[in-house]
Amino acid sequence: MGLVLKLVANFTVPLCATVHLAGSTITIVSGAVMSAVGLLGSMLGFGETAVALMIALYMAQDSFGTACNITGDGAIAMFVDSSKESEQTTN
């Protein structure tokens, strides 16, 4: 229980990584906050507090998203593995 066959892991991990690419767009957009800190203040008029809040939200979103992706990948791998086991027992 809790272990996944290497064959299943080799299938599900790349599949899930590919699925997560669409979600990475949010991180890229949020990462733009980090690269545009100077512009946010000088051209768009955001104060230091607003920029600090944007950076904090980016950091929270990024780590939470990564944790969700890893947990979901493991759950999908276990589901596929259990499906493979049940398929083998019925054949």
NUTI-865852 format. One record per residue (C-alpha): y, x, z. Coordinates in steps of 0.5 Angstrom, whole numbers, plus 500, padded with zeros to 3 digits. Each point is the difference from the previous one (the first is absolute). Layout:
<<Y,X,Z>>;
...
//
This chain:
<<500,500,500>>;
<<507,503,498>>;
<<497,505,495>>;
<<501,499,493>>;
<<496,503,494>>;
<<503,506,497>>;
<<499,496,493>>;
<<504,494,503>>;
<<505,504,503>>;
<<501,504,493>>;
<<501,494,497>>;
<<504,496,504>>;
<<505,506,502>>;
<<503,501,493>>;
<<500,493,499>>;
<<504,498,506>>;
<<505,506,499>>;
<<501,497,493>>;
<<501,493,502>>;
<<505,503,505>>;
<<505,503,495>>;
<<503,494,499>>;
<<502,500,507>>;
<<502,507,500>>;
<<506,497,496>>;
<<503,497,506>>;
<<500,507,503>>;
<<503,504,494>>;
<<506,495,501>>;
<<500,501,507>>;
<<500,507,499>>;
<<506,500,496>>;
<<504,498,506>>;
<<498,507,503>>;
<<503,503,493>>;
<<506,496,500>>;
<<502,501,507>>;
<<507,503,498>>;
<<501,495,495>>;
<<499,494,504>>;
<<505,502,505>>;
<<506,503,495>>;
<<499,495,494>>;
<<497,494,503>>;
<<503,500,507>>;
<<494,500,504>>;
<<502,503,507>>;
<<496,505,504>>;
<<496,494,504>>;
<<498,496,494>>;
<<498,506,496>>;
<<496,502,507>>;
<<497,493,500>>;
<<498,501,493>>;
<<496,506,501>>;
<<497,498,506>>;
<<497,494,496>>;
<<498,504,495>>;
<<496,504,505>>;
<<497,494,503>>;
<<498,497,494>>;
<<497,506,497>>;
<<495,502,506>>;
<<498,492,501>>;
<<499,500,492>>;
<<495,506,500>>;
<<497,498,507>>;
<<498,493,496>>;
<<498,503,494>>;
<<495,505,503>>;
<<497,494,505>>;
<<500,495,494>>;
<<496,506,496>>;
<<495,501,505>>;
<<499,492,501>>;
<<499,500,492>>;
<<495,505,500>>;
<<496,497,506>>;
<<500,493,496>>;
<<498,504,494>>;
<<494,504,503>>;
<<498,493,504>>;
<<500,497,493>>;
<<496,505,497>>;
<<495,500,506>>;
<<499,493,499>>;
<<499,500,493>>;
<<494,506,501>>;
<<497,495,505>>;
<<500,494,495>>;
<<497,504,495>>;
//
